[in-house]
Amino acid sequence: MTDTEVNAAWPGRLPPEVEAFILETVEMIHELDDTGLHEMTPHFYQHGYEQVRMSLRDLLTILGHDPDA
């Protein structure tokens, strides 16, 4: 999707709660990326998966999709 398409879909600025959600999600992904090799345990992967899954569900909901459909 181009910047023009994104701006057409979201005219003006994003609502503050959506911007906050995006920033939190980006921070979470950075934290996962910055994890050292010795910390990458099965628990790390399960926790990371759950965090990404919840963020993706929230994003789908924000975009008007029902993640349970």
C-alpha positions in Angstrom: 0.0 0.0 0.0 1.4 3.4 -1.0 1.5 6.4 1.3 -1.3 7.9 -0.8 -3.5 4.9 -0.3 -2.9 5.0 3.4 -3.7 8.7 3.6 -6.9 8.0 1.7 -7.9 5.3 4.1 -7.0 7.4 7.1 -7.6 11.0 6.3 -5.8 13.4 8.6 -4.0 12.2 11.6 -4.7 8.9 13.2 -6.8 9.0 16.4 -4.5 9.3 19.5 -5.4 5.8 20.8 -4.4 4.3 17.4 -1.1 6.1 17.3 -0.4 5.0 20.9 -1.2 1.4 20.0 1.1 1.5 17.0 3.9 3.0 19.0 3.4 0.3 21.7 3.4 -2.4 19.1 6.6 -1.1 17.4 8.3 -0.9 20.8 7.3 -4.5 21.6 8.7 -5.7 18.3 12.0 -3.9 19.0 12.1 -5.5 22.4 11.7 -8.9 20.8 14.3 -8.2 18.2 16.8 -7.0 20.8 16.6 -10.2 22.8 19.9 -11.9 23.3 20.5 -15.5 22.1 20.8 -16.8 25.6 17.3 -15.4 26.4 15.6 -17.1 23.5 13.9 -19.9 25.4 10.7 -21.7 24.6 9.0 -19.4 27.1 10.4 -16.4 25.2 8.9 -17.7 21.9 5.5 -18.5 23.5 5.3 -15.1 25.2 6.5 -13.3 22.0 3.9 -15.2 19.9 1.1 -14.3 22.3 2.1 -10.6 22.2 2.2 -10.5 18.4 -1.1 -12.4 18.1 -2.9 -10.0 20.5 -1.4 -6.9 18.6 -2.5 -8.4 15.3 -6.0 -9.0 16.5 -6.2 -5.4 17.8 -4.9 -4.1 14.5 -7.5 -6.0 12.6 -10.2 -4.7 14.8 -9.0 -1.1 14.4 -9.0 -1.6 10.6 -12.7 -2.8 10.8 -12.2 -6.5 10.5 -13.5 -9.1 12.9 -10.6 -11.4 13.7 -13.0 -14.1 14.8 -14.9 -14.2 11.5 
